[in-house]
C-alpha cells in the first residue's frame, strides 16, 4: 500500500553544526525520508523554517503519516501548527515522533503529561530489546539490536501507560527505557521511538530504518466506522 508520508525536521543542527551536516548531508529529514521513498511511499519533507513550518492545512490534509524529528527548537513551533497536527491525529493521521520528538508540542499535548525523562550524553552503548515480538512494528527484527553509541535515556518516563510497549532499551550505564510505545488518540495511531540522536549515525542503521518503515505502515489511517458528531435524531422510534 502506497502511503502519503510527511517527514518533518527542525533542520537546525545540520545548519549550525558541521559534524551533523557531514553525518546527514541531506538533513535528518532526508535520511528518514529516503528509505520510506525506496519502499514506494509518496514522501515529502517539511522543516521549521518554512512558512507555517511546512505543515499547512493543505499538506496535513494530504498526509497519512507524519514522522517528526526535533530536539533543540521544540518551543519554536507555533501553537497554531501544533494544534493543527493534534487535530489531524485525532482525525486519523498517524504520528511517529522520533528521539526528542517526545518533547514536541504535538506529542506532549497528545499525551497530556510532561514527557520528562532522565538523560546523559556520552556515547554509551544501547541494546534495544523487542518486548512485543508479535507486533507488526517488530517485523523483520531479531530479539534485540545494538546501537553502538548514543545519548542515554532513563526511566521514569512521564507518559501515560501505553497501549503496547514494543521496545525496551538497556544502556551501558545501567539505565533502562521504554523506547517504543504505541498509543491511540481519536482515530489516529501514535508510535514514539527513542533512537535518533543527531550526534551519531543512528538513523542510517538498518534496524532503525526497518522500525521506522514498519511504524509508518502500522500508523497508517484505516477507514473505520462513520460517526455523526453533535446533536442527532434518535436511531429508534420514541413514539408510544
C-alpha positions as CSV (number, residue, x, y, z in Angstrom):
1,X,0.0,0.0,0.0
2,X,1.4,3.4,-1.0
3,X,1.1,5.9,1.8
4,X,1.5,9.7,1.8
5,X,4.2,10.4,4.3
6,X,5.5,13.8,5.5
7,X,8.8,13.8,7.3
8,X,9.3,16.9,9.5
9,X,12.6,18.0,10.9
10,X,13.8,21.2,12.6
11,X,16.8,21.3,10.3
12,X,18.7,23.3,12.9
13,X,21.6,21.1,13.9
14,X,22.5,20.5,10.3
15,X,22.8,24.2,9.6
16,X,24.7,25.1,12.7
17,X,26.9,22.1,13.4
18,X,29.3,20.9,10.7
19,X,29.7,17.4,12.2
20,X,25.9,16.9,12.0
21,X,25.8,18.2,8.4
22,X,28.6,15.8,7.5
23,X,26.8,12.9,9.1
24,X,23.4,13.8,7.5
25,X,24.3,15.7,4.3
26,X,20.7,15.6,3.1
27,X,19.4,16.6,6.5
28,X,18.0,14.3,9.1
29,X,14.7,14.6,7.3
30,X,16.4,13.4,4.1
31,X,17.9,10.4,6.0
32,X,14.5,9.4,7.3
33,X,12.6,10.1,4.1
34,X,14.9,8.1,1.7
35,X,14.1,4.5,2.9
36,X,10.4,5.3,3.0
37,X,10.6,6.5,-0.6
38,X,12.5,3.4,-1.5
39,X,9.6,1.4,-0.1
40,X,7.4,3.0,-2.7
41,X,5.6,5.6,-0.5
42,X,4.9,9.2,-1.6
43,X,7.2,11.1,0.7
44,X,7.8,14.8,1.1
45,X,9.7,16.8,3.7
46,X,9.0,19.9,5.8
47,X,11.2,21.9,8.1
48,X,10.8,24.5,10.9
49,X,12.0,27.5,8.8
50,X,9.3,27.1,6.1
51,X,6.1,29.2,6.2
52,X,3.8,27.5,8.7
53,X,6.8,25.1,9.3
54,X,5.8,23.4,6.1
55,X,2.7,22.0,7.8
56,X,-0.1,23.9,6.2
57,X,-3.7,22.8,6.4
58,X,-3.3,21.5,2.8
59,X,-0.2,19.5,3.5
60,X,-1.6,17.8,6.6
61,X,-4.9,17.1,4.8
62,X,-2.9,15.1,2.3
63,X,-0.7,13.3,4.9
64,X,-1.4,9.8,6.0
65,X,1.5,9.6,8.5
66,X,3.6,12.4,9.9
67,X,7.2,11.4,11.1
68,X,8.6,14.1,13.4
69,X,12.2,14.7,14.4
70,X,13.0,17.5,16.8
71,X,15.4,18.5,19.5
72,X,16.6,22.0,20.3
73,X,13.7,24.1,18.8
74,X,10.6,22.4,20.1
75,X,9.4,25.6,21.6
76,X,9.8,27.5,18.3
77,X,6.9,25.5,16.8
78,X,3.8,27.7,16.7
79,X,0.9,26.8,18.9
80,X,-1.4,27.1,15.8
81,X,0.6,24.5,13.9
82,X,0.9,22.2,16.9
83,X,-2.9,22.3,17.3
84,X,-3.3,21.6,13.7
85,X,-1.2,18.4,14.0
86,X,-3.0,17.3,17.1
87,X,-6.4,17.8,15.4
88,X,-5.3,15.7,12.4
89,X,-4.1,12.9,14.6
90,X,-7.5,12.8,16.3
91,X,-9.0,12.7,12.8
92,X,-6.9,9.7,11.8
93,X,-3.4,10.8,10.7
94,X,-0.6,8.6,12.0
95,X,2.1,10.3,14.1
96,X,5.6,8.9,14.6
97,X,7.8,11.2,16.8
98,X,11.5,10.2,16.9
99,X,14.0,10.7,19.7
100,X,13.5,14.2,21.2
101,X,10.3,14.5,19.3
102,X,8.9,13.3,22.7
103,X,9.3,16.9,23.8
104,X,7.5,18.3,20.8
105,X,4.3,20.3,21.4
106,X,2.1,17.9,19.4
107,X,3.3,14.8,21.3
108,X,3.1,16.5,24.8
109,X,-0.4,17.7,24.0
110,X,-1.5,14.3,22.8
111,X,0.0,12.7,26.0
112,X,-1.2,15.3,28.4
113,X,1.9,14.9,30.5
114,X,5.4,16.5,30.8
115,X,7.1,13.6,28.9
116,X,10.1,14.1,31.2
117,X,13.0,11.6,31.4
118,X,16.5,11.2,32.8
119,X,19.2,11.6,30.2
120,X,23.0,11.7,29.8
121,X,25.4,12.5,27.0
122,X,28.5,10.4,26.4
123,X,28.1,7.9,23.6
124,X,27.1,4.8,25.6
125,X,26.0,1.6,24.0
126,X,22.3,0.8,23.8
127,X,20.7,-2.6,23.4
128,X,17.1,-2.4,22.1
129,X,15.1,-5.4,23.2
130,X,11.9,-6.4,21.3
131,X,9.4,-6.6,24.1
132,X,6.4,-7.4,21.9
133,X,7.7,-9.8,19.2
134,X,4.3,-10.3,17.6
135,X,3.7,-6.6,17.0
136,X,3.9,-5.5,13.3
137,X,6.4,-2.8,14.2
138,X,8.9,-5.5,15.2
139,X,8.6,-7.3,11.8
140,X,12.0,-8.3,10.4
141,X,14.0,-7.8,13.6
142,X,15.8,-10.3,15.8
143,X,15.1,-10.4,19.5
144,X,17.3,-7.3,20.0
145,X,19.7,-5.0,18.2
146,X,22.6,-2.8,19.3
147,X,23.2,0.9,18.8
148,X,27.0,1.3,19.3
149,X,26.9,4.9,20.7
150,X,24.0,7.1,21.7
151,X,22.6,9.6,24.2
152,X,21.3,7.7,27.2
153,X,17.7,8.0,28.3
154,X,16.3,6.6,31.6
155,X,13.1,5.8,33.5
156,X,10.9,7.1,34.8
157,X,9.4,8.4,31.6
158,X,6.4,10.7,32.3
159,X,3.9,9.4,29.7
160,X,0.6,7.7,30.1
161,X,0.6,3.9,30.2
162,X,0.9,2.9,26.5
163,X,-1.4,0.6,24.6
164,X,1.6,-1.5,23.7
165,X,5.3,-1.4,24.6
166,X,7.2,-2.7,21.6
167,X,10.8,-2.0,22.6
168,X,12.7,-1.6,25.9
169,X,16.3,-0.3,25.9
170,X,19.2,-1.1,28.2
171,X,22.1,1.3,28.3
172,X,25.8,0.7,29.2
173,X,25.5,2.9,32.3
174,X,22.7,0.7,33.7
175,X,19.5,2.7,32.7
176,X,16.5,1.1,31.1
177,X,13.9,2.9,29.0
178,X,10.6,2.1,27.3
179,X,11.8,3.0,23.8
180,X,9.0,2.1,21.5
181,X,5.4,3.0,22.7
182,X,2.1,2.7,20.9
183,X,-0.9,4.9,21.6
184,X,-4.3,5.7,20.1
185,X,-5.8,9.2,20.2
186,X,-9.2,9.5,18.5
187,X,-8.8,7.8,15.1
188,X,-5.0,8.3,15.0
189,X,-2.2,5.9,15.9
190,X,1.0,7.1,17.5
191,X,4.3,5.4,17.8
192,X,7.0,7.1,19.9
193,X,10.5,5.8,19.1
194,X,13.5,6.8,21.2
195,X,16.6,6.3,18.9
196,X,17.9,9.1,16.6
197,X,20.3,11.4,18.4
198,X,21.9,13.7,15.9
199,X,25.5,13.2,17.2
200,X,25.6,9.7,15.9
201,X,24.7,8.0,12.6
202,X,21.8,6.1,14.2
203,X,19.2,7.0,11.5
204,X,21.4,5.2,8.9
205,X,21.3,2.0,10.8
206,X,19.4,-0.8,9.1
207,X,17.4,-1.9,12.1
208,X,16.3,1.7,12.9
209,X,15.2,2.2,9.3
210,X,13.3,-1.0,9.5
211,X,11.5,0.1,12.6
212,X,10.5,3.4,11.0
213,X,9.3,1.7,7.9
214,X,7.2,-0.7,10.0
215,X,5.9,2.1,12.2
216,X,4.7,4.2,9.2
217,X,2.8,1.3,7.8
218,X,1.3,0.4,11.2
219,X,0.3,4.1,11.9
220,X,-1.5,4.5,8.6
221,X,-5.2,5.5,8.8
222,X,-7.9,2.9,8.5
223,X,-11.4,3.8,7.3
224,X,-13.2,2.8,10.5
225,X,-16.9,3.4,11.1
226,X,-18.9,6.5,10.2
227,X,-19.6,8.8,13.2
228,X,-22.0,11.6,13.3
229,X,-20.9,14.1,16.0
230,X,-23.2,16.5,17.8
231,X,-26.9,16.5,18.2
232,X,-28.6,13.6,16.4
233,X,-32.1,12.2,15.8
234,X,-32.9,9.0,17.8
235,X,-32.0,5.8,16.0
236,X,-35.1,4.1,17.3
237,X,-38.7,5.3,17.4
238,X,-39.7,7.1,20.5
239,X,-43.4,7.0,19.8
240,X,-45.7,5.0,22.1
